[in-house]
Amino acid sequence: RFTDPAEGAASLALRDGRTEALGFYLDHGRVHVGDLATLTQDVFTAWAHDRNHGLDAIMLAPTRDLVSELNQRAQTHRMTRQHPGIFGAESGTGARLADGNAAFVGDTVVTRANDRRLRLTLHDWVKNGDRWTVTATHHDGSITARSQSGEATVTLPVGYAREFVQLAYATTEHGNQGITTDTSITLVTGTTTGRGLYVGATRGRDQNELLVVTDQHSHPEFLHSHH
């Protein structure tokens, strides 16, 4: 999957839990350290930079609160960049999702459960980890979306949308295992597992950045100040 073969070798060592694997990431300037508030902003800034340059980028974070905050920032960023006509009457009120956010036309979402009743073709259906672009939201809370890996379109009923659909600009590490992107930016805290680090460091074909929080004391206060 990687553009650079050396990164493939490093990722295998990382998967096996060998600490020398981190040498590759350090030598290539992929590791950045700081406090949580600064790095949360840096994760978003790096994502926005990649997206603005036409790359498929994803943010990873270890907690649902941080993922939700990053998704909200990304959604706002996308809406303010779109020409105003799209984000008016056309996009409606949005459809409520499983993560407490709302999806609007143009948003990137991910489905979190296989459902053979939601068919794309005779032999294909909605699966866990599929990413979609929302093309319409409906008054009953259902969502019409186009697959990002093909041209197939599906309407996700309200029950499925509210239980199994989330915004997909940012995800938790374990929620991201099936996804491949151009670049990934991972926020690493004291709660990040070795498995989570491996997943975060192996999503992007071209670039995987690790932003490591070294000041753990800022964590509870930071979350408290944002809720």
RODRENMI-706097 format. One line per 10 residues: their letters; for each residue y, z, x of C-alpha. Coordinates in nm, 2 decimals. Example, Ala and Ser with C-alpha at 12.3 -4.5 7.8 and 13.67 -1.06 7.14 Angstrom:
BEGIN
as> -0.45 0.78 1.23 ~ -0.11 0.71 1.37 $
***
This chain:
BEGIN
rftdpaegaa> 0.00 0.00 0.00 ~ 0.24 0.07 0.29 ~ 0.47 -0.19 0.45 ~ 0.42 0.00 0.79 ~ 0.05 0.04 0.90 ~ 0.15 0.36 1.09 ~ 0.26 0.52 0.77 ~ -0.08 0.45 0.62 ~ -0.25 0.63 0.91 ~ -0.01 0.92 0.88 $
slalrdgrte> -0.07 0.95 0.51 ~ -0.44 0.98 0.56 ~ -0.39 1.26 0.81 ~ -0.16 1.43 0.57 ~ -0.42 1.40 0.29 ~ -0.67 1.58 0.52 ~ -0.41 1.86 0.57 ~ -0.36 1.79 0.94 ~ -0.01 1.92 1.04 ~ 0.02 1.66 1.32 $
algfyldhgr> 0.07 1.40 1.04 ~ 0.42 1.54 0.99 ~ 0.51 1.40 1.33 ~ 0.54 1.05 1.19 ~ 0.78 1.16 0.91 ~ 0.99 1.36 1.15 ~ 1.00 1.08 1.42 ~ 1.11 0.83 1.15 ~ 1.39 1.05 1.01 ~ 1.21 1.10 0.68 $
vhvgdlatlt> 1.25 1.48 0.67 ~ 1.58 1.64 0.57 ~ 1.64 2.02 0.53 ~ 1.90 2.22 0.35 ~ 1.96 2.46 0.05 ~ 1.83 2.38 -0.30 ~ 2.16 2.29 -0.46 ~ 2.26 2.05 -0.18 ~ 1.92 1.88 -0.16 ~ 1.89 1.84 -0.54 $
qdvftawahd> 2.22 1.64 -0.52 ~ 2.09 1.45 -0.22 ~ 1.76 1.36 -0.40 ~ 1.97 1.21 -0.68 ~ 2.22 1.04 -0.45 ~ 1.93 0.87 -0.25 ~ 1.76 0.76 -0.58 ~ 2.09 0.61 -0.71 ~ 2.15 0.43 -0.39 ~ 1.80 0.27 -0.39 $
rnhgldaiml> 1.83 0.18 -0.76 ~ 2.18 0.03 -0.71 ~ 2.02 -0.19 -0.44 ~ 1.75 -0.32 -0.68 ~ 1.46 -0.10 -0.55 ~ 1.21 0.07 -0.78 ~ 1.27 0.44 -0.67 ~ 1.13 0.76 -0.81 ~ 1.22 1.13 -0.76 ~ 0.96 1.40 -0.73 $
aptrdlvsel> 1.02 1.78 -0.77 ~ 0.79 2.08 -0.79 ~ 0.91 2.23 -1.12 ~ 0.97 2.10 -1.47 ~ 1.32 2.24 -1.48 ~ 1.42 2.05 -1.17 ~ 1.25 1.73 -1.30 ~ 1.43 1.76 -1.63 ~ 1.77 1.80 -1.45 ~ 1.71 1.50 -1.23 $
nqraqthrmt> 1.60 1.29 -1.53 ~ 1.91 1.38 -1.72 ~ 2.13 1.29 -1.42 ~ 1.95 0.96 -1.38 ~ 1.98 0.87 -1.75 ~ 2.35 0.95 -1.74 ~ 2.39 0.74 -1.43 ~ 2.21 0.44 -1.58 ~ 2.41 0.46 -1.91 ~ 2.75 0.47 -1.73 $
rqhpgifgae> 2.65 0.17 -1.52 ~ 2.53 -0.05 -1.81 ~ 2.79 -0.26 -1.98 ~ 2.93 -0.05 -2.27 ~ 2.80 -0.28 -2.54 ~ 2.44 -0.17 -2.49 ~ 2.51 0.20 -2.52 ~ 2.67 0.19 -2.86 ~ 2.54 0.14 -3.21 ~ 2.25 -0.07 -3.06 $
sgtgarladg> 2.09 0.21 -2.87 ~ 2.10 0.44 -3.18 ~ 2.06 0.81 -3.16 ~ 1.76 0.80 -2.92 ~ 1.41 0.92 -2.97 ~ 1.30 1.27 -2.89 ~ 1.04 1.30 -2.61 ~ 0.78 1.55 -2.50 ~ 1.00 1.68 -2.22 ~ 1.29 1.77 -2.45 $
naafvgdtvv> 1.50 1.47 -2.35 ~ 1.58 1.17 -2.56 ~ 1.50 0.81 -2.48 ~ 1.75 0.53 -2.54 ~ 1.73 0.16 -2.51 ~ 1.70 0.07 -2.14 ~ 1.55 0.40 -2.03 ~ 1.24 0.42 -1.81 ~ 0.96 0.63 -1.96 ~ 0.61 0.72 -1.87 $
trandrrlrl> 0.31 0.77 -2.11 ~ 0.09 1.08 -2.04 ~ -0.22 1.02 -2.24 ~ -0.48 0.73 -2.28 ~ -0.49 0.60 -2.64 ~ -0.72 0.32 -2.72 ~ -0.56 0.28 -3.06 ~ -0.23 0.17 -2.90 ~ -0.35 -0.17 -2.78 ~ -0.16 -0.41 -2.56 $
tlhdwvkngd> -0.44 -0.68 -2.55 ~ -0.80 -0.69 -2.65 ~ -0.91 -0.51 -2.33 ~ -0.59 -0.31 -2.25 ~ -0.43 -0.01 -2.41 ~ -0.16 0.26 -2.34 ~ -0.27 0.48 -2.04 ~ -0.17 0.80 -1.87 ~ 0.08 0.71 -1.59 ~ 0.19 0.37 -1.73 $
rwtvtathhd> 0.57 0.32 -1.70 ~ 0.77 0.14 -1.96 ~ 1.12 0.02 -2.04 ~ 1.25 0.12 -2.39 ~ 1.35 -0.19 -2.58 ~ 1.41 -0.02 -2.92 ~ 1.42 0.33 -3.08 ~ 1.35 0.36 -3.45 ~ 1.48 0.59 -3.73 ~ 1.13 0.75 -3.77 $
gsitarsqsg> 1.13 0.86 -3.40 ~ 0.89 0.59 -3.28 ~ 0.97 0.38 -2.96 ~ 0.91 0.02 -2.88 ~ 0.87 -0.04 -2.51 ~ 0.78 -0.31 -2.26 ~ 0.53 -0.25 -1.98 ~ 0.69 -0.24 -1.63 ~ 0.37 -0.38 -1.48 ~ 0.35 -0.68 -1.72 $
eatvtlpvgy> 0.51 -0.84 -2.02 ~ 0.31 -0.65 -2.29 ~ 0.51 -0.46 -2.56 ~ 0.39 -0.17 -2.77 ~ 0.53 0.06 -3.04 ~ 0.46 0.42 -2.96 ~ 0.44 0.62 -3.29 ~ 0.65 0.93 -3.33 ~ 0.36 1.17 -3.29 ~ 0.26 1.02 -2.96 $
arefvqlaya> 0.62 0.99 -2.83 ~ 0.70 1.35 -2.90 ~ 0.38 1.48 -2.74 ~ 0.30 1.23 -2.46 ~ 0.61 1.04 -2.35 ~ 0.86 1.16 -2.08 ~ 1.16 1.01 -1.90 ~ 1.03 0.87 -1.57 ~ 1.31 0.86 -1.32 ~ 1.18 1.19 -1.19 $
ttehgnqgit> 0.83 1.35 -1.22 ~ 0.64 1.65 -1.09 ~ 0.40 1.57 -0.81 ~ 0.09 1.60 -1.02 ~ 0.24 1.39 -1.29 ~ 0.29 1.10 -1.04 ~ -0.05 1.03 -0.89 ~ -0.10 0.69 -1.04 ~ 0.24 0.55 -0.97 ~ 0.34 0.31 -0.69 $
tdtsitlvtg> 0.71 0.23 -0.63 ~ 0.93 0.08 -0.35 ~ 1.07 0.42 -0.24 ~ 1.01 0.79 -0.33 ~ 1.23 1.09 -0.27 ~ 1.05 1.43 -0.29 ~ 1.22 1.77 -0.32 ~ 0.99 2.01 -0.12 ~ 1.02 2.39 -0.20 ~ 0.81 2.69 -0.14 $
tttgrglyvg> 0.61 2.61 -0.45 ~ 0.51 2.26 -0.32 ~ 0.14 2.24 -0.25 ~ -0.02 2.04 0.03 ~ -0.16 1.81 -0.24 ~ 0.19 1.77 -0.39 ~ 0.33 1.69 -0.05 ~ 0.07 1.42 0.01 ~ 0.13 1.27 -0.34 ~ 0.51 1.27 -0.28 $
atrgrdqnel> 0.48 1.11 0.06 ~ 0.26 0.83 -0.05 ~ 0.43 0.68 -0.36 ~ 0.66 0.44 -0.19 ~ 0.55 0.11 -0.03 ~ 0.87 0.09 0.19 ~ 1.01 0.44 0.23 ~ 0.91 0.80 0.14 ~ 1.17 1.07 0.20 ~ 1.10 1.45 0.21 $
lvvtdqhshp> 1.39 1.68 0.14 ~ 1.28 2.03 0.24 ~ 1.45 2.34 0.10 ~ 1.48 2.60 0.38 ~ 1.69 2.86 0.20 ~ 1.45 2.99 -0.07 ~ 1.70 3.26 -0.17 ~ 1.91 3.01 -0.35 ~ 1.63 2.91 -0.58 ~ 1.65 3.17 -0.86 $
eflhshh> 2.03 3.18 -0.87 ~ 2.04 2.80 -0.87 ~ 1.81 2.78 -1.17 ~ 1.99 3.06 -1.35 ~ 2.33 2.90 -1.31 ~ 2.20 2.57 -1.46 ~ 2.04 2.72 -1.78 $
***
